[in-house]
Amino acid sequence: MKKQLLISAPTSGSGKTTIARGLMQLCTSKGYVVQPFKCGPDYIDTKFHTAVCRRPSVNLDTFMAPPPHVKRLFERYSAGADICIVEGMMGLFDGYDRDKGSTAEIARLLHLPVVLVVDAKSAAYSIAALLSGFIHFDERVHIAGIIFNKVGSSRHKELLSKVCDDLHIPCFGYIPHTPTMAQPDRYLGLDFSVTQPEQDFSSILETHMEWKKILSL
């Protein structure tokens, strides 16, 4: 069966674009045909996806299009792909009216398992309360696992692992705080006016993330 998953986060700025792009890059480098998607009317992140996957990234937006059309788009563009990776927008449940038009709505509509990227900077066991809320808030949205971003030390990693142990949810990665991985923001998206040296995000993720377990979802 075709692998498919959705990368989301509790809030904007958690690193989901970096993680999604890196996972796309990693899977492509391993010989997989990766079809990228982006939730919402975002035409900036899709350019990153297309460059990495060499397939056009497609917007899935239930505000601009009815759900049946979004489903047809997903089915059409995922044809011939080994893996479909969908990047969410904003926070998981953020929509134009409560969670209408949100990433969560896309996850429900397409029955996609959600991998939640959590910014762990300046936090430890308090994240357990946050994650418990996201896991149980809407049982129709399947939170399949967690990736902790901006992990500061081995001790920090140990504390975060206890969060997932106690919540009985898989952790797929502990990504160290790496300033060169961050893309600055401007207005409502990423700022491409700031040039950065080409980064091999895939090598960082391959070292610190259990990508094979993600693909087994």
BALO-175237 format. One record per residue (C-alpha): residue number from 1; chain; x, y, z. Coordinates in Angstrom, 3 decimals, decimal comma, m for minus. Example, Ala and Ser with C-alpha at 12.3 -4.5 7.8 and 13.67 -1.06 7.14 Angstrom:
2
  num  cadena         u         v         w
    1       A    12,300    m4,500     7,800
    2       A    13,670    m1,060     7,140
//
This chain:
217
  num  cadena         u         v         w
    1       A     0,000     0,000     0,000
    2       A     1,006     3,601    m0,606
    3       A     2,421     5,285     2,491
    4       A     0,740     8,533     3,482
    5       A     1,080    10,851     6,446
    6       A     0,577    14,413     7,576
    7       A     3,168    16,580     9,350
    8       A     1,569    19,104    11,689
    9       A     2,322    21,015    14,893
   10       A     0,571    22,606    17,871
   11       A     1,497    26,102    16,616
   12       A     3,186    27,899    13,756
   13       A     6,952    28,221    14,099
   14       A     7,435    24,725    15,526
   15       A     9,556    23,555    12,587
   16       A     7,037    21,544    10,587
   17       A     8,164    23,013     7,242
   18       A    11,794    22,125     7,963
   19       A    10,868    18,623     9,136
   20       A     8,469    18,015     6,230
   21       A    10,990    19,240     3,675
   22       A    13,773    17,209     5,258
   23       A    11,681    14,034     5,302
   24       A    10,734    14,574     1,648
   25       A    14,404    15,081     0,800
   26       A    15,448    12,001     2,767
   27       A    12,840     9,711     1,206
   28       A    13,624    11,001    m2,285
   29       A    17,326    10,338    m1,724
   30       A    16,448     6,751    m0,752
   31       A    14,794     6,217    m4,140
   32       A    11,152     6,675    m3,144
   33       A     8,758     8,610    m5,366
   34       A     7,392    11,245    m2,992
   35       A     4,250    13,260    m3,715
   36       A     4,109    16,440    m1,622
   37       A     0,994    18,297    m0,519
   38       A     0,352    21,433     1,534
   39       A    m2,740    22,213     3,584
   40       A    m4,335    25,576     2,929
   41       A    m3,734    28,319     0,348
   42       A     0,043    28,444     0,842
   43       A     2,095    28,910    m2,329
   44       A     5,490    29,423    m0,670
   45       A     6,117    26,110     1,074
   46       A     4,952    24,273    m2,047
   47       A     7,956    25,639    m3,960
   48       A    10,269    24,024    m1,389
   49       A     8,405    20,733    m1,764
   50       A     8,517    20,768    m5,562
   51       A    12,245    21,494    m5,630
   52       A    12,986    18,562    m3,321
   53       A    10,559    15,984    m4,721
   54       A    10,656    16,991    m8,404
   55       A     6,867    16,613    m8,467
   56       A     4,436    19,548    m8,169
   57       A     3,253    20,138    m4,625
   58       A    m0,524    20,455    m4,451
   59       A    m2,650    22,564    m2,094
   60       A    m5,410    20,850    m0,132
   61       A    m7,743    23,612     0,994
   62       A   m11,278    23,001     2,279
   63       A   m11,913    26,747     2,514
   64       A   m11,424    27,371    m1,216
   65       A   m12,723    24,000    m2,451
   66       A   m15,413    21,525    m1,350
   67       A   m14,231    18,356     0,408
   68       A   m15,063    16,008    m2,507
   69       A   m12,826    18,074    m4,807
   70       A    m9,980    17,978    m2,249
   71       A   m10,312    14,190    m2,091
   72       A   m10,162    13,946    m5,891
   73       A    m7,048    16,152    m5,964
   74       A    m5,341    13,921    m3,419
   75       A    m6,221    10,752    m5,308
   76       A    m5,171    12,190    m8,674
   77       A    m1,781    13,558    m7,672
   78       A    m0,857    10,652    m5,399
   79       A    m1,122     8,234    m8,329
   80       A     2,258     6,720    m9,089
   81       A     3,836     7,841    m5,823
   82       A     5,331     5,564    m3,178
   83       A     4,805     8,059    m0,357
   84       A     2,452    11,003     0,119
   85       A     3,667    13,601     2,614
   86       A     1,246    16,371     3,526
   87       A     2,497    19,445     5,373
   88       A    m0,042    21,134     7,603
   89       A    m0,584    24,847     8,153
   90       A    m0,499    26,870    11,364
   91       A    m1,548    24,799    14,393
   92       A    m3,314    21,487    13,861
   93       A    m6,802    22,741    14,755
   94       A    m6,460    26,335    13,492
   95       A    m9,113    27,133    10,873
   96       A   m11,154    30,096     9,652
   97       A   m13,957    29,192    12,089
   98       A   m12,745    27,025    14,947
   99       A   m11,286    23,998    13,083
  100       A   m13,153    24,519     9,800
  101       A   m10,600    24,611     6,992
  102       A    m7,870    23,431     9,351
  103       A    m5,174    20,809     9,003
  104       A    m7,259    18,597    11,312
  105       A   m10,124    18,762     8,832
  106       A    m7,809    17,542     6,064
  107       A    m6,556    14,726     8,317
  108       A   m10,140    13,622     9,009
  109       A   m11,216    13,927     5,384
  110       A    m8,318    11,880     3,981
  111       A    m7,845     9,562     6,986
  112       A    m4,208    10,606     7,369
  113       A    m2,109     9,709    10,419
  114       A    m0,655    12,852    11,982
  115       A     2,960    13,227    13,080
  116       A     3,100    16,187    15,456
  117       A     6,240    18,356    15,463
  118       A     6,684    19,919    18,907
  119       A     9,023    22,805    19,677
  120       A    10,638    21,540    22,867
  121       A    12,817    24,581    23,503
  122       A    12,455    25,839    27,086
  123       A    10,047    23,056    28,038
  124       A    10,188    19,523    29,420
  125       A     7,496    17,509    31,238
  126       A     4,914    20,296    30,857
  127       A     4,714    19,163    27,240
  128       A     2,844    16,089    28,538
  129       A    m0,193    18,240    29,347
  130       A    m0,052    19,916    25,943
  131       A     0,224    16,623    24,060
  132       A    m2,487    14,963    26,118
  133       A    m4,846    17,708    24,998
  134       A    m3,967    17,284    21,330
  135       A    m4,191    13,494    21,472
  136       A    m7,632    13,430    23,104
  137       A    m9,242    16,613    21,778
  138       A   m10,736    14,964    18,682
  139       A   m10,647    11,176    18,535
  140       A   m11,288    11,341    14,765
  141       A    m7,803    12,806    14,315
  142       A    m5,179    10,114    14,800
  143       A    m1,983    11,476    16,353
  144       A     0,373     8,664    15,344
  145       A     3,565     9,983    16,902
  146       A     5,706    12,905    17,971
  147       A     8,890    14,558    16,730
  148       A    10,535    16,845    19,266
  149       A    12,362    19,776    17,689
  150       A    15,027    22,039    19,237
  151       A    16,167    19,493    21,819
  152       A    18,940    21,041    23,883
  153       A    20,866    18,148    25,432
  154       A    20,877    14,444    26,232
  155       A    19,233    15,245    29,577
  156       A    16,526    17,192    27,782
  157       A    15,990    14,223    25,464
  158       A    15,667    11,898    28,454
  159       A    12,990    14,119    30,031
  160       A    11,047    14,307    26,767
  161       A    11,178    10,539    26,296
  162       A     9,325    10,149    29,592
  163       A     6,525    12,301    28,181
  164       A     5,911     9,854    25,348
  165       A     6,338     6,848    27,627
  166       A     3,677     8,136    30,005
  167       A     1,284     9,058    27,208
  168       A     1,884     5,740    25,402
  169       A     2,621     7,436    22,108
  170       A     5,636     6,794    19,849
  171       A     8,386     9,354    19,549
  172       A     9,904     9,363    16,063
  173       A    12,731    11,781    16,689
  174       A    14,617    14,219    18,859
  175       A    15,998    16,915    16,558
  176       A    18,773    18,949    18,188
  177       A    18,597    22,720    18,222
  178       A    20,319    23,632    14,954
  179       A    20,091    27,363    14,093
  180       A    21,119    26,785    10,460
  181       A    17,994    24,643     9,931
  182       A    15,666    27,542    10,667
  183       A    14,297    29,693     7,842
  184       A    13,362    33,227     8,969
  185       A     9,756    34,387     8,620
  186       A     8,249    37,463     7,074
  187       A     4,597    38,483     6,797
  188       A     2,577    35,237     6,681
  189       A     5,264    32,835     5,531
  190       A     8,937    32,064     5,165
  191       A    11,341    34,769     4,017
  192       A    13,200    33,836     0,846
  193       A    14,932    37,213     0,578
  194       A    17,471    35,907     3,099
  195       A    19,817    33,552     1,309
  196       A    21,286    30,655     3,225
  197       A    23,818    28,039     2,215
  198       A    22,185    24,891     0,868
  199       A    21,521    22,610     3,814
  200       A    21,296    18,851     3,698
  201       A    18,402    18,571     6,137
  202       A    18,019    14,906     5,273
  203       A    21,327    13,922     6,876
  204       A    20,341    15,611    10,147
  205       A    16,974    13,881    10,173
  206       A    18,427    10,505     9,236
  207       A    20,694    10,726    12,277
  208       A    18,111    11,924    14,772
  209       A    14,789    10,610    13,475
  210       A    13,369     7,090    13,064
  211       A    12,142     7,729     9,541
  212       A    11,554     4,062     8,759
  213       A     9,038     3,852    11,597
  214       A     7,274     6,910    10,216
  215       A     6,966     5,200     6,852
  216       A     5,462     2,149     8,537
  217       A     2,376     4,123     9,646
//
